[in-house]
Structures are given as C-alpha cells and as structure tokens.
Amino acid sequence: MAYVKHWADNEKINKTEKAKLEKDGLRILDDIPHYAKNGFDSIPKEQWDLFKWAGLYLQRPKEDGYFMMRVNVPSGILTKPQVETLAGIARDYGRGVFDITTRQAIQFHWLEIEQIPDIFNRLEAVGLSSAGACGDITRTIVGNPIAGLDPDELFDTTAIVKEVYDFFQKNEDFSNLPRKYKMSISANTKNASNAEINCVSFTPATKTIDGVTKSGFHLKVGGGLSSRPFLAETIDVFVEPERTLEVAIAVTTIFRDFGYREKRHLARLKFLIADWGPEKFKEKLLEYTGPLPSKGDEPKEEWNAGYFYGIHDQKQEGLKFLGFNVPVGRLDSEEVFELARISGKYGNGEIRTCNSQNLIIPNILAENVETLLKAPIFERISINPNSFLGHAVSCTGIEYCNLALVETKERMRLIAEELDQRISLDVPIRTHMVGCPNSCGQRQIADIGLQGMKMRNEQKEMIEAYEIYVGGTLNKGGKFNEKLKGKVAAEELTDVLEELLIYFRDQKTKGESFFDFVGRVGVSTLQGVLDTILGKETDGISV
C-alpha cells in the first residue's frame, strides 16, 4: 500500500467500505483458482461482491452460480487474435452470446466458476483482461473507436489510452475508490466518447503557448448517469498530451482521497464536484500536478452519438473504414468468427467497438469494399440499417441482470423493428431502453428514453411497464431528457410510441430533429399528447 487510507478510522463509512478495508477487491483474483477447483458452493456469499473487481457479476438468480463477465476494450480497438479469442470464449463457455456494451466492452453470460481460469488465460494470451471492468475501480477507458484513422480527430490517442489504461490496470493504489470510476480519452471532434457522462474525460482542444498552437485536451469531471445524472464540468486547464497520465493520476487520487465513503449512493465523483465546484477542484488538482495552462479553444462540431454507419475515408489514402449496425449490440459467436475472418481477409484483422453498441471494420482497400459487403453476414449487420433499429440501444435487462426490473434487449429490438415497418421519418430517433435507474443503456441522453418498472394492472396483477423520457442529447454540452408522466404497459409500448412519433412527424418542420422539436413545442405539449394516447389505448392501466 503506497497511500494512507485516512477513512479507515471513520465509523460512519458504509459496510462496503468496511469490507474493502478488510480485503482489496483485486485480491479475489488470487482466490478464483481455489474456487474454480472446488466449485461454486465453495465461494462464501460475503465474497460474491468482490468478483466485480475481476469483471464478474453473478447472473440472476445468483444462487444458480452463473456469471456475467465484462472484458475491457480500451477505446474499442480489437486485433484479429483478440476478436477470435473473444468469439471462442462466447462459443465454448457463453452459450454463443456476445454483447457489445455502451462502454465499448464485450460482455459474456452463462460462465461457470470452473471455466474462469481458462478464460483468464485465453484473455491474457492476447493482451485482454476483465480485471477492473466492474467494481469500485477505474473501468475500461472509453475512447475514439476510429483513433488513428479518423479524419476528424486532432491527433491519434491510441498510445495515450494504452498508457493510461496500463497504469491503472490491477494497480492496488487505485483499486479501492469510493465507487465505480469511468474515464474517457478522445480527440474526435464529434464527441464520439460521450464525454459529458463520464467521471473524467479528456476532450480535444488547442492552445497557443509561446506562439505555438498545440493540440491537447480539455478536462471534464463529474459526469455520470444513474438515478441522479450530472453533466461533467469543464475545468479551466489545458492538458498537453504528454501530461495526460499525470493529470489522470491526479484526478483519480483526489477522488480516492476526498470522495465520499459514508453513503454509497452519494459516493460517485459527480457528487464531490457538485459540492466543490470546478474552481475548488482546479485548486486541488494543481496541488498534485503543478501549474497547467488555462483552457484553450475546443472544436464545436455536432455530436455524432458514436454512430459511424456507412463507408468512410480514413486518414490513410486509399483505405476505408466501414461502420455496421449490430442490432441492440448482440451477436452470436459464429457471427463474430465470420467478422474476424472477413476483417482479416479484406483489412488488417481489426474490429472496433462503439459506445452505440455497434462495430467498425477498418483498413479496407477501397477496391475491396463492394466485395466485402456481399458477404451474407451483412444482410443482418448492415452499414445502412433501418432507422429505428439502427438507433436503438439497450442494457442487458432482466434476462441476466440482478438489478433490472423488466426485459429490455429483445423487447427493444422487436419494438424498433416494428416501428421501422410502421413509420418513416426524415431524421433518426435515438431510442434507449433500460431495465432500472442505473442506466447502463444510457437512457438520459436519448431522444426517447424508456425506463422499465413494475406496475399493477386493473386486475391487480404485477406487469412490466415503462416510463417515457424525451429530449436528451450531448450536443452543445448536453441536456438530459425529461420524463413524461404516465406508465405504459409493455404490450402497449409499441403502439404508444407509434402514435407519439406520428404526432412528431405531422408537426415537425422538414429536417427538424426530435431534440429540437421537443425544445420548440415543449415537454408539456408532448405530455398532453401522451395523456390523450394513454386514455385511448391503455384501458385499465393507471396513468
């Protein structure tokens, strides 16, 4: 231990903090071989939570002993051997399920404790790890999925992301943070990394220093979603690329040593920033880093929400990258093997994951693009998806997650497919569905957010239902969507959304986005529309 846990003597810290003082979360990695040898029943229940530090959650119901695993994919960049290894794990142990998450990670299900050592070995052999993918620790680093290829980036962040990720990976100086801690590093000028919803983000900026204009980063801190979402605050500093790690260490140290540990629901960095404000945070930051230049200029392009559909020029002349839709982020293992084969045959084998739960195949010679796209797999995984399906995002939901209240992933896919059949619009609608307030599906930044809940119908039966939120974006600093009052039964949701969208279609101006429309007509207008729809369509359902 290279630091003092000054909170150890605080009797008011929560029980999770007390447990972390007794045993660092990363130490579960030492125990897993023993548990793997002796079976799930050998794992004491009080150790279950520590598995998060190894990137493992128990699926529901926990007592059945199946694990969900997240694998870190910093900046979403995967080599061909890495893709094939991940596909093999999904095929051999995960019942073929391969999910891309909203933080560019890969998620498996149905894993058993006996299989974990072999999975760890496979991951390590290709330079991947699940350690720190969950738990009160630095998570995988979200970044620009087309780093190094991107005509819109100020500079290539690949090496910077690797340096910062490698420093924090399995680093016990930073494995006991007050809560989960999410970082993004990107020089993409269209905010592909969703900077405002991360705990700390390095975003592209320029600054003239001693007469020389330099490219570097601005620093945003204190973003996060869940039941109390915050947009990150910009700190008045300019970070030169070579100082990124130093600043990341400083911010993480401040969170570790000054973050709140008494009430767990108030432990995220966003609450410390909300209390301190950006000026006090800057003063503390400079105590660790020494002087930093003040802010410079930052590019102000429209947010792309992490979508890269279609065929695009790379920086490298003659090469293209192709952006594909993966419906709600779910592939099967055979599809992943096929994508690896194709990316190796026509490109350099890389595949890149996006926080929109989609993927990119880069480094394709221009003359090979049309041949590549004739592969049968691209009938489902399309560069030109239908509009609703192509902009539908979903968390895991009750299928696997202990926190979820309702089904999400398959329901979101079916609703999006049905809406594509029923209605056509001149602008895309980003629809995000989540199964609980924790917002792994990032519902707050969607045009239309759908949050699952339970409710009683007229027969007093508990049924799955959803609340509707409208008008979220991360454009121009961001704005979270707002709730419309009323609960919609799951079986009515498609019809209700269709009517709401027909109103939007009939009342919008040409090319007007859903976000702009909500701003123009007001949430109260849409509330009136929803009230009318619910009164007509949801007989017996409380509003």
Disulfide bonds with the S-S distance in Angstrom:
none
